[in-house]
Amino acid sequence: MTTTELIQAVRDRLDDAISADYLFSDARLLRALDNAQREACERAHLIYDATTASVCEVSVVAGTHTYALDPSITKVMRAKLSAETLPLKQITQRDLDLSVSDWESLDGTPRWFYQYGNNIRLAYNPEANDTLYLEVYRRPLVVIDELTDALEIPSEYHQGLVHGVCAEVYGDQDADTYDPQREARESAIFDGWFGPKPSANQMRMRKEVPNNLTARPRRF
């Protein structure tokens, strides 16, 4: 669906299709749609990106081991230096502590990485300048605030967003539109499409837990 079509589907479900007497403005529905798309991406990892340079390319500087990630990134899936043929292995800081003595002070070609918060840490400490290419799951990059704006998630999930928008606006503290029962119903349908809302701790763990749980290095 286009954004215009999705907003019309929302109005149909809200029984708010008479333009002369809208209960909800386009601006309010678009704001809820933007929230729903971002929420869906945080729950279900719907946008996989390996090509957006501003998100997926990190300039590595010799002697610098930690880099800030684009804030849209929810999970780094793969990291590879341009000068190397094999990608880095994802690992946890704890596994490095258990397996590689004094790893924080070791210089060389990076072999591992771990993600914490919006940062990526390389080990070993890089000795040469390079470019790190990432493949990631991320949130949308563009705020949806116009009917002409394009949705970023795949089209097969657009219908699920309708329920997220309806849930949010039914929760508005407005005498004409507030409906907690319908809010709960629409929220449950949205959960069925994209899963339950993760806690802050669950979102943190998603970033930190390696994709390949066998990545612990041999002892050094």
C-alpha positions in Angstrom: 0.0 0.0 0.0 1.0 3.6 -0.5 0.8 5.8 2.6 -2.3 7.4 1.2 -3.9 4.0 0.8 -2.9 2.9 4.2 -4.4 6.1 5.8 -7.6 5.4 4.0 -7.6 1.9 5.3 -7.2 3.3 8.8 -10.1 5.7 8.3 -12.3 2.8 7.1 -11.5 0.8 10.2 -12.1 3.8 12.4 -15.3 4.6 10.6 -13.9 8.0 10.0 -14.1 8.3 6.2 -16.3 11.4 5.8 -13.8 14.1 4.9 -16.0 17.0 5.9 -16.2 15.7 9.5 -13.0 13.8 10.2 -12.4 12.8 13.9 -8.7 12.5 13.2 -6.6 14.8 11.1 -4.2 13.4 8.5 -1.3 14.8 10.6 -2.5 12.8 13.7 -2.8 9.6 11.7 0.5 10.0 10.0 2.2 10.5 13.3 0.7 7.3 14.6 1.7 5.6 11.4 5.3 6.7 11.8 5.2 5.3 15.4 3.7 2.0 14.3 6.3 1.5 11.6 9.2 2.1 14.0 7.6 -0.1 16.6 7.1 -2.9 14.1 10.8 -2.7 13.2 11.9 -2.8 16.8 9.7 -5.9 17.5 10.2 -7.9 14.3 13.5 -6.7 12.5 11.7 -5.8 9.2 14.4 -3.7 7.5 17.6 -5.4 6.6 20.2 -3.0 5.2 23.7 -3.6 3.7 23.9 -0.8 1.2 23.1 2.6 2.9 26.5 4.1 3.3 25.6 6.4 6.2 24.4 3.4 8.1 26.5 0.5 6.9 30.0 2.0 6.5 32.3 2.8 9.4 35.7 4.5 8.8 38.2 2.6 10.9 41.1 4.6 12.2 44.3 2.9 13.3 44.4 2.8 17.1 40.7 3.4 17.6 38.7 0.3 18.6 35.2 1.7 19.4 32.8 3.4 17.0 29.4 4.9 17.4 26.7 3.2 15.2 23.9 5.0 13.4 21.1 5.3 15.9 18.7 3.6 13.5 20.5 0.3 13.9 18.8 -2.3 16.1 21.1 -5.2 15.4 24.4 -5.7 13.7 24.3 -9.0 11.8 27.6 -9.0 9.9 30.8 -6.9 10.0 33.6 -7.1 7.5 36.7 -5.1 6.9 37.3 -4.1 3.3 40.9 -5.4 3.4 39.9 -8.8 4.7 38.3 -11.8 3.0 36.4 -13.1 6.0 33.9 -11.2 8.2 34.6 -10.6 11.9 33.1 -12.9 14.4 30.5 -11.5 16.8 31.3 -12.2 20.4 30.5 -11.0 23.9 32.8 -9.1 26.1 32.6 -11.8 28.7 33.8 -14.5 26.2 36.7 -12.3 25.3 37.6 -11.9 28.9 37.4 -15.7 29.4 39.4 -16.6 26.3 41.9 -14.0 25.3 44.3 -12.7 27.9 44.7 -8.9 28.1 42.7 -8.6 24.9 42.0 -4.9 25.4 45.7 -4.0 24.9 46.4 -6.3 21.9 46.9 -4.6 18.5 46.5 -6.3 15.1 43.9 -7.0 12.5 40.5 -7.1 14.2 39.0 -10.6 14.4 36.0 -10.1 16.6 33.4 -7.4 17.4 30.7 -6.9 20.0 27.9 -4.5 20.0 26.8 -2.6 23.1 24.2 0.1 23.1 24.8 2.1 19.9 28.5 1.2 19.8 30.6 -1.4 18.1 33.9 -2.5 19.7 36.6 -4.2 17.6 39.2 -6.7 18.9 42.1 -6.6 18.2 42.8 -2.9 18.2 43.2 -2.0 14.6 46.7 -1.1 13.4 45.7 0.2 10.0 43.0 2.5 8.6 40.2 0.6 6.9 36.5 0.6 6.2 34.1 -1.6 8.1 31.1 -2.8 6.1 28.0 -3.7 8.2 24.9 -5.6 7.5 22.2 -4.6 10.0 18.6 -4.5 11.0 17.4 -1.0 11.5 14.5 1.4 12.1 13.2 3.6 9.3 15.4 6.5 8.3 12.6 8.9 7.2 9.8 10.3 9.4 6.4 9.7 7.8 4.7 13.1 8.0 3.3 13.5 4.5 0.9 11.4 2.5 3.5 11.3 -0.3 6.1 9.7 2.0 7.0 6.1 1.3 6.9 3.3 3.9 10.1 1.4 4.3 9.0 -2.0 5.6 8.0 -4.6 3.0 4.5 -4.3 1.6 3.3 -7.6 3.0 3.4 -6.0 6.5 1.5 -2.8 5.7 -1.9 -4.2 6.8 -0.5 -4.9 10.2 0.4 -1.2 10.6 -3.3 -0.3 10.3 -4.0 -1.9 13.7 -1.1 -0.1 15.3 -2.4 3.3 14.1 -5.9 2.5 15.3 -4.6 1.3 18.7 -2.7 4.6 19.2 -5.5 7.0 18.3 -8.2 5.0 20.2 -6.0 5.7 23.2 -6.1 9.5 22.8 -7.6 11.2 25.8 -10.4 12.8 23.8 -14.1 12.7 24.7 -15.1 11.9 21.1 -12.5 9.2 20.3 -11.2 7.6 23.5 -12.1 3.9 23.5 -9.9 1.6 25.7 -11.7 -1.6 24.6 -11.0 -0.9 20.9 -7.5 0.2 21.8 -6.8 -3.1 23.5 -8.4 -5.1 20.6 -6.3 -3.3 18.0 -3.1 -3.6 20.1 -3.7 -7.4 20.4 -4.0 -7.6 16.6 -0.8 -5.5 16.1 1.0 -7.9 18.6 -0.2 -10.8 16.5 1.5 -9.3 13.4 4.7 -8.2 15.0 5.1 -9.8 18.4 4.8 -8.3 21.8 6.7 -5.1 22.7 10.1 -6.0 24.0 11.4 -4.6 27.3 14.4 -2.3 27.4 16.5 -5.2 28.7 15.3 -7.5 25.9 16.3 -4.9 23.3 19.7 -4.6 24.9 20.2 -8.3 24.9 19.3 -8.6 21.3 22.2 -6.3 20.4 24.7 -8.0 22.7 24.0 -11.7 22.1 26.0 -13.0 19.1 24.2 -14.2 16.0 26.6 -17.2 16.0 26.8 -18.5 19.6 29.8 -20.7 18.7 31.9 -17.6 18.2 34.0 -17.9 21.4 37.7 -17.8 20.4 40.2 -20.4 21.3 42.2 -19.5 24.4 45.3 -17.3 23.8 
